[in-house]
Amino acid sequence: MIIDIYHVMEYLWEAAYVFNKEGSLEAESYMSNLLEKLLHGKIEEVIIELKASLKQLSKGKKEKLRKVITYLENGKEHMRYDLYLIKGYPVGSGVVEGACRHLVKDRMEQSGMHWTIAGAEAMLGMRSIQINKMVPIYWQYHIAKERKRLYALHPEKDYEKFAA
């Protein structure tokens, strides 16, 4: 499991705003520095840095920063962005959201369309097969399943001889 980098960035912004004015260049620079460390696999370094800063903060800011630290500590095993990027894994939700738009929205939300759950599931299954260029494989599978369903009750009939 990979924690979406965009979600982690929300917490990094919270940390940046503990130390800097919201919307300032200083906050942007601070957050960029934390993000760069995370992308290079230095999650522990980020956590240590944030913990060391707790001493100098007011009670309200300490609470905000502790929330960020707790989030990072709890999820650090799933924030190995250096390894994920080397392996070519997507670390942000953009890929998933794009796939959802391409697979679902472009086909299912055209003008005047209304779907039942069963109809939508069937359509999305077929759309996925089409997009992944698996139509011939699907039809081989479907025909084999239908033959088995239709002729399995009559073992004396050799339905295998009709297989393509």
N, C-alpha and C positions, 0 to 999 in steps of 0.2 A: 504494500500500500504506500502511495506517495501522497503526502499532504500538498494540496494545491499551493503553489508559490504565491498566487494572488491573495489567498486567504492569510498566509503567513505575513505578507506585506502589510495587511491591515494592522496586525499587531506591531510590526516594526514602525509603522507610522505613529501608533499610540506611544511607543517608546520615544520616538523623535519629538513628539509634542510635549512630553514630560520635561524635556530639556530645552526646547526651542519654541518660539512663537509659531502657532499654526499658520501655514502658508509661506513661511519665511524660507529664504535660501539656505539658512543654517539647518533648518529642519530637513530640507530636501537632501542636503549634503550628508547629514547624520544618518538618515535613513538609507541613502545609497551606500554608505560605508558598511552599515550592518548587512544590507542585502548582498553586497559583494563578498563579505565574509561567509555568509550562508552558502552562496553559490560555489565557493571554493572549499566547502566542507568543514568550515570552522565554527560549527554550531556551539561547541563547548566554549570557545573563545568569546562568542557573543554573550552567552549566558554569564560567564565569569565577569565580563565587562559590565553588564547590566547590574549584577549583584553588587559589585564594588561601588557602584554609583548610588546605591540605596542609602548609604550613611548620610549623604549630604542633602537629602530631600525632606520636604515637609510631609506630614502624615498623609494627606490626600494624594500627593504625587507618588509616595511610596506604594500606596494601594494600587494605583494604576500600573506602576512598573512591576509590582509583584504578580499582577495578572498576566502581564506579558511574559515574565520569567517562567511562571508556572506553565503557561501554554507551550513555550519552547521546550521546557524540560520534559513535559508529558509527551510531546510529539517528536523529540529529537531523533528517534530511531527511524522515523518516516520522513526525515528532512535531509537525506544524504544526496543533496542536489548535485554535488560534484560527481558522484558515481552514476546517478541517473542520467546526467547529461552525457557522460562518456559512453554509456550504453545506448544512448539515443532515445531514452524514454521521455515522453512529454511530462513536463513538471507543472504546467499550467492547464487551466480548464479550456483554453481556447480551442484545442484540438477536439475535445469532446463536444463543446458547444457547436463548433462548426459541423461536426458529424451529425449532431442532432438536427441542426437546421437543414443540412443536405438530405438526410434520410427521412426526417419526419415532416418538418414544416413545409418544405418546398412541394411535397406531394400531398400532404394531408390537409393543408389549410388553403386550398384553392377556393375561389369564389363559389358559394352556394353548396359547399360540401357539408354533410352531416354524417357522423359515423356512430355505429354501435361499437361497443368494446370488442366484440368478436370480429366484426368487419375490419376495424382498425388494426387489430392484431394480425389478421390474415394479410391485409394489405402491406403492413410494415415488414412482415416476414418475406413476402414476395419482393418487395422493394429492396430489402437487404440482399436477397439472392441475386437480383438483377444488378445492383450497384457493384457487388463483388464479383461479377462475371461468373456466376456459378450456376447459370440456368441449365446447361446440359447435365451437370452433375446432379442437380435437383431432380430433373425429370427421370434420370436413371434410378435414383433412389425412390421416387414416387411410384414409378411403374413397378419396381421390384416389390415394394410394400403392398401395392394393390393386388398384384398377382398372388402374393402370399395370403392376403386377406380373402381373396375370392376363391382360391383353389386349395387352401390348406385343409378345408373340410372334406376334400375329395382326394385323399392320398393316392388313390388308384390312378388318378390322372397325372400324367407327367407334364406339369406346366412349365418345367424348366426348359423343355424343348422350344418353347415360344419366346424364350429370353433373347434379347438382341445381342 
